[in-house]
Amino acid sequence: MIQFVETKAREMGLTELLALSTQAFTYFQSKGGFVEGNPDDLPPARREKYEQSGRKSKVLVKRLK
């Protein structure tokens, strides 16, 4: 599924993917090539929702080449 999203993102001209996870972050890191980011990596509107949720999800980032 990650490969499908990467392909679509590249077709759209995007340069990075962001994911939020409370439990599957090791999967995204080991299998998907994501690295741990921080809330500042999120777009402002999404960061606001992130902060309001209180879930403390990890932010994961993958730069697309």
Secondary structure by P-SEA (a helix, b strand, c coil): caaaaaaaaaaacccbbbbbbccaaaaaaacccccccccccccaaaaaaaaaaccbbbbbbbbcc
